[in-house]
Amino acid sequence: MSEQPADIEAARAQVAAWQARMEEIRAAAQVEVLEAWTTPWKNDETVKVKVNARLASNKEFREIMVKTREAKAEWGLSS
């Protein structure tokens, strides 16, 4: 690899920032799901499914997820 350590660190920092934003979006989606809950059937798995469904339709979340995946692959970063 010919990448400079500074470039790799910058890529890691960017990925970390994107991951932090994704967690913010995920947390907001979970709050929305829990506030709008109308059925008595609620457990961790059903909440997770509903949150993931909201995230799948969130354009910003999807774009960040793609950028993060591509950056990790390009720079050989681990999760």
C-alpha distances in whole Angstrom, upper triangle without the diagonal:
4,6,9,10,13,12,11,14,16,14,16,19,19,19,22,24,24,25,27,29,29,31,33,34,34,37,39,39,40,43,44,44,46,49,49,50,53,54,55,52,49,46,43,42,44,43,39,40,42,39,36,39,39,35,35,37,35,33,31,30,29,27,25,25,23,21,20,19,17,15,14,13,11,9,10,13,16,19
4,6,9,12,10,10,14,15,14,16,19,19,20,22,24,24,26,28,29,30,32,34,35,36,38,40,40,42,44,45,46,48,50,51,52,55,55,56,54,51,49,45,44,46,45,41,42,43,40,38,40,40,36,36,38,36,34,32,31,30,28,26,26,24,22,21,21,18,16,16,15,12,11,12,15,18,22
4,6,8,6,7,10,11,11,13,15,16,16,19,20,21,22,25,26,27,29,31,31,32,35,36,37,39,41,42,43,45,47,48,48,52,53,54,51,48,46,42,42,43,42,38,39,41,38,35,38,37,33,33,35,33,31,29,28,27,25,23,23,22,19,18,18,16,13,14,14,11,9,11,13,16,19
4,5,5,6,9,10,11,13,14,15,17,18,20,21,23,24,26,27,29,31,32,33,35,37,38,39,41,42,43,45,47,48,49,53,53,54,52,49,47,43,43,45,43,39,41,42,39,37,39,38,35,35,37,34,32,30,29,29,26,24,25,24,21,20,20,19,15,16,16,14,11,13,14,17,20
4,5,5,6,9,10,10,12,14,15,16,18,20,21,22,24,25,27,29,30,31,33,35,36,37,39,41,42,43,45,46,47,51,52,52,50,47,44,41,41,43,41,37,39,40,37,35,38,37,33,34,36,34,32,29,28,28,26,24,24,23,20,19,20,19,15,15,16,14,11,13,12,15,18
4,5,5,6,9,10,10,12,14,15,16,18,20,21,23,24,26,27,29,30,31,33,35,36,38,39,40,42,44,45,46,50,51,52,50,46,44,41,41,42,40,37,39,40,36,35,37,36,32,33,35,32,31,27,27,27,25,22,23,23,19,18,20,19,15,16,17,15,12,14,14,17,19
4,5,5,6,9,10,10,12,14,15,16,18,20,21,22,24,26,27,28,30,32,33,35,36,38,39,41,42,44,45,48,49,50,48,45,43,39,39,41,39,35,37,38,34,32,35,34,30,31,32,30,28,25,25,25,22,20,20,20,16,15,17,15,12,13,14,12,9,12,12,16,18
4,5,5,6,9,10,10,12,14,15,16,18,20,21,22,24,26,27,28,30,31,33,35,36,37,39,41,42,43,46,47,48,46,43,40,37,36,38,36,33,34,35,32,30,33,32,29,29,31,29,27,24,23,23,21,19,19,18,15,14,15,14,10,10,12,10,7,9,9,12,14
4,5,5,6,9,10,10,12,14,15,16,18,20,21,23,24,25,27,29,30,31,33,35,36,37,39,41,42,45,46,47,45,41,39,36,36,38,35,32,34,35,31,30,33,32,28,29,31,28,27,24,23,24,22,19,19,19,16,14,16,16,12,12,15,13,10,12,10,13,14
4,5,5,6,9,10,11,12,14,15,17,18,20,21,23,24,26,27,29,30,32,33,35,36,38,39,41,44,45,46,44,41,39,36,36,37,35,32,33,34,30,29,32,30,27,28,29,26,25,22,21,22,19,16,18,18,14,13,16,15,11,12,15,13,10,13,12,14,16
4,5,5,6,9,10,11,12,14,15,16,18,20,21,22,24,26,27,28,30,32,33,35,36,37,39,42,43,44,42,39,37,33,33,35,32,29,31,31,28,26,29,28,24,25,27,24,22,19,19,19,17,14,15,14,11,10,12,11,7,8,11,10,7,10,9,12,13
4,5,5,6,9,10,10,12,14,15,16,18,20,21,22,24,26,27,29,30,31,33,35,36,37,41,41,42,40,37,35,31,31,33,30,27,29,30,27,25,28,27,23,24,26,24,23,20,18,19,17,14,14,15,12,10,12,12,9,8,12,11,9,10,7,9,10
4,5,5,6,9,10,10,12,14,15,17,19,20,21,23,24,26,27,29,30,32,33,35,36,40,41,42,40,36,35,31,31,33,30,28,29,30,26,25,28,27,23,25,26,23,22,19,18,19,17,14,15,16,13,11,14,14,11,11,15,14,12,14,11,13,13
4,5,5,6,9,10,11,12,14,15,17,18,20,21,23,24,26,27,29,30,32,33,35,38,39,41,39,36,34,30,30,32,29,26,28,28,25,23,26,24,21,22,23,20,19,16,15,16,14,11,12,13,10,8,12,12,9,10,14,13,12,14,11,13,13
4,5,5,6,9,10,10,12,14,15,16,18,20,21,22,24,26,27,28,30,31,32,36,37,38,36,33,31,27,27,29,26,23,25,26,22,21,23,22,18,20,21,19,18,15,13,14,13,9,10,11,8,6,9,10,7,8,11,12,10,12,9,10,10
4,5,5,6,9,10,11,12,14,15,16,18,20,21,23,24,26,27,29,30,31,35,36,37,35,31,30,26,26,28,25,22,25,25,21,20,23,22,19,21,22,20,19,16,14,16,15,11,12,14,12,9,12,13,11,11,14,15,13,14,11,11,10
4,5,5,6,9,10,11,13,14,15,17,18,20,21,23,24,26,27,29,30,34,35,36,35,32,30,27,27,28,25,23,25,25,21,20,23,21,18,20,21,18,17,14,13,15,14,10,12,14,11,10,13,15,12,13,17,17,16,17,14,15,13
4,5,5,6,9,10,11,12,14,15,16,18,20,21,22,24,26,27,28,32,33,35,33,30,28,25,25,26,23,21,22,22,18,17,20,18,15,16,18,15,14,11,9,11,10,6,8,10,8,7,10,12,10,11,15,15,15,16,14,14,12
4,5,5,6,9,10,10,12,14,15,16,18,20,21,22,24,26,27,30,31,32,30,27,25,22,22,23,21,18,20,20,16,16,18,17,14,16,18,15,15,12,10,12,12,8,8,11,10,8,10,13,12,12,15,16,16,16,13,13,10
4,5,5,6,9,10,11,12,14,15,17,19,20,21,23,25,26,29,31,32,30,27,25,22,23,24,21,18,21,21,17,17,19,18,15,17,19,16,16,13,11,14,14,10,11,14,13,11,14,17,15,15,19,20,19,19,16,16,13
4,5,5,6,9,10,11,12,14,15,17,18,20,21,23,24,28,29,31,29,26,25,22,23,23,20,18,20,19,15,15,18,15,13,15,16,13,13,10,8,12,11,8,10,13,12,11,14,16,15,16,19,20,20,21,18,18,15
4,5,5,6,9,10,10,12,14,15,16,18,20,21,22,26,27,28,27,24,22,19,20,20,17,15,16,16,12,12,14,13,9,12,13,10,11,9,6,9,10,7,8,11,11,10,12,15,15,15,18,20,20,20,17,17,14
4,5,5,6,9,10,10,12,14,15,16,18,20,21,24,26,27,25,22,20,17,18,19,16,13,16,16,12,12,15,13,11,14,15,13,14,12,9,12,14,11,11,15,15,13,15,18,18,17,20,22,22,22,19,18,14
4,5,5,6,9,10,11,12,14,15,17,18,20,24,25,27,25,22,21,19,20,20,16,15,17,16,12,14,16,13,11,15,16,12,14,11,10,13,14,12,13,17,16,15,18,20,20,20,23,25,24,25,22,21,18
4,5,5,6,9,10,11,12,14,15,17,18,22,23,25,24,21,21,18,19,18,15,14,15,14,10,11,13,10,8,11,12,9,11,9,7,11,12,11,11,15,15,15,17,20,20,20,23,25,25,25,23,22,19
4,5,5,6,9,10,10,12,14,15,16,20,21,22,21,18,17,14,15,15,12,10,12,11,7,8,11,9,7,11,12,10,13,11,8,11,14,12,12,15,17,15,17,20,20,20,23,25,25,25,22,21,17
4,5,5,6,9,10,11,12,14,15,19,20,22,20,17,16,14,15,15,12,11,14,12,9,11,13,11,10,14,15,13,16,14,12,15,17,15,15,19,20,18,20,23,23,23,26,28,28,28,25,23,20
4,5,5,6,9,10,11,12,14,18,20,21,21,18,18,16,17,16,13,13,15,13,9,12,13,10,10,14,14,11,14,13,12,15,17,16,16,20,21,20,22,25,25,25,28,30,30,30,27,26,22
4,5,5,6,9,10,11,12,16,17,19,18,16,16,14,15,14,10,10,11,9,6,9,10,7,7,11,11,9,13,12,11,13,16,15,15,19,20,20,21,24,25,25,27,29,30,30,27,26,22
4,5,5,6,8,10,10,14,15,17,16,13,13,11,12,11,8,8,10,8,6,9,11,9,10,13,14,13,16,16,14,16,19,18,18,21,23,21,23,26,26,26,29,31,31,31,28,26,23
4,5,5,6,9,10,14,16,17,17,14,14,13,15,14,10,12,14,11,9,13,14,11,12,16,16,15,18,17,16,19,21,20,20,24,25,24,26,29,29,29,32,34,34,34,31,29,25
4,6,5,6,9,12,14,16,16,14,15,15,16,14,11,12,13,10,9,12,12,9,11,15,14,13,17,16,15,18,21,20,20,24,25,25,26,29,30,30,32,34,35,35,32,31,27
4,6,5,6,10,11,13,13,11,12,12,13,10,7,9,10,7,7,10,10,8,11,14,14,14,17,18,16,18,21,21,21,24,26,25,26,29,30,30,32,35,35,35,32,31,27
4,5,5,9,11,12,12,9,11,11,13,11,8,11,12,9,9,13,13,12,14,17,17,17,21,21,19,22,25,24,23,27,28,27,29,32,33,32,34,37,37,37,34,32,28
4,6,9,11,13,14,12,14,15,16,14,11,14,15,12,12,16,16,14,16,19,18,18,22,22,20,23,26,25,25,29,30,29,31,34,35,34,37,39,39,39,36,35,31
4,6,9,12,13,12,14,15,16,13,11,14,14,11,12,15,14,12,16,18,17,17,21,22,20,23,26,26,25,28,30,30,31,34,35,35,37,40,40,40,37,36,32
4,6,8,9,8,11,13,14,11,9,13,13,10,11,15,14,13,16,18,18,19,23,24,22,24,27,27,26,29,32,31,32,35,36,36,38,40,41,40,38,36,32
4,7,9,9,13,15,16,12,12,15,15,12,15,18,16,16,19,21,21,22,25,27,25,27,30,30,30,32,35,34,35,38,39,39,41,43,44,44,41,39,35
4,5,7,11,14,14,11,11,15,14,12,15,18,17,17,20,22,22,23,27,28,26,28,31,31,30,33,36,35,35,38,40,39,41,44,45,44,41,39,35
4,6,9,13,14,11,12,15,15,14,17,19,19,20,23,24,25,26,30,31,29,30,34,33,32,35,37,36,37,40,41,40,42,45,46,45,42,39,36
4,7,10,10,8,10,13,13,12,15,17,17,18,21,22,23,24,28,29,27,28,32,31,30,33,35,34,34,37,39,38,39,42,43,42,39,37,33
4,7,8,6,7,10,11,10,12,15,15,16,19,20,22,23,26,27,24,26,29,29,27,30,33,31,31,35,36,35,37,40,40,39,36,34,30
4,6,5,6,9,10,11,12,14,16,17,18,20,22,23,26,27,24,25,29,28,26,29,31,30,30,33,34,33,35,38,38,36,34,31,27
4,6,5,6,9,10,10,12,14,15,16,18,20,21,24,24,21,23,26,25,23,26,28,26,26,30,31,29,31,34,34,33,30,27,24
4,5,5,6,9,10,10,12,14,15,16,19,20,23,24,20,21,25,24,22,25,27,25,25,29,30,28,30,33,33,32,29,27,23
4,5,5,6,9,10,11,13,14,15,17,19,22,23,20,21,25,24,22,25,28,26,26,30,31,30,31,35,35,34,32,29,25
4,5,5,6,9,10,11,12,14,16,17,20,21,18,19,23,22,21,24,26,25,25,28,29,28,30,33,34,33,30,28,24
4,5,5,6,9,10,10,12,15,15,19,19,16,17,20,19,17,21,23,21,21,25,26,25,27,30,30,29,27,24,21
4,6,5,6,9,10,10,13,14,18,19,16,16,20,20,18,20,23,22,22,25,27,26,27,30,31,30,28,26,22
4,5,5,6,9,10,11,13,16,18,15,16,20,20,18,21,24,23,23,26,28,27,29,32,32,32,30,28,24
4,5,5,6,9,10,11,14,15,12,13,17,17,15,18,21,20,20,24,25,24,26,29,30,29,27,25,21
4,5,5,6,9,10,13,14,11,11,15,15,13,16,18,17,17,21,22,22,23,26,27,26,24,23,19
4,5,5,7,9,12,14,12,12,15,16,15,17,20,20,19,22,24,24,25,28,29,29,27,26,22
4,5,5,6,10,12,10,11,14,15,14,17,19,19,20,22,24,24,26,28,29,29,27,26,23
4,5,5,8,9,6,7,11,11,10,13,15,15,16,19,20,21,22,24,26,26,24,23,19
4,6,8,10,8,7,11,12,10,12,15,16,15,18,20,20,21,24,25,25,24,23,20
4,6,9,8,8,11,13,12,14,17,18,18,20,22,23,24,26,28,28,27,26,23
4,6,5,6,9,10,11,13,15,16,17,19,20,21,23,24,26,27,25,25,22
4,6,5,6,9,10,11,12,14,15,17,18,20,21,23,24,25,24,24,22
4,6,5,6,9,10,11,12,14,15,16,18,20,21,22,24,22,22,20
4,6,5,6,9,10,10,12,14,15,16,18,20,21,22,20,20,17
4,5,5,6,9,10,11,12,14,15,17,18,20,21,19,19,17
4,5,5,6,9,10,11,12,14,16,16,18,20,18,19,17
4,5,5,6,9,10,10,12,14,15,16,17,16,16,14
4,6,5,6,9,10,11,12,14,15,16,14,14,12
4,5,5,6,9,10,11,12,14,15,14,15,14
4,6,5,6,9,10,10,12,14,13,14,13
4,5,5,6,9,10,11,12,10,11,10
4,6,5,6,9,10,10,9,10,9
4,5,5,6,9,10,10,12,12
4,5,5,6,8,8,10,11
4,6,5,5,5,7,8
4,6,5,7,9,10
4,6,8,11,13
4,5,9,12
4,7,10
4,7
4
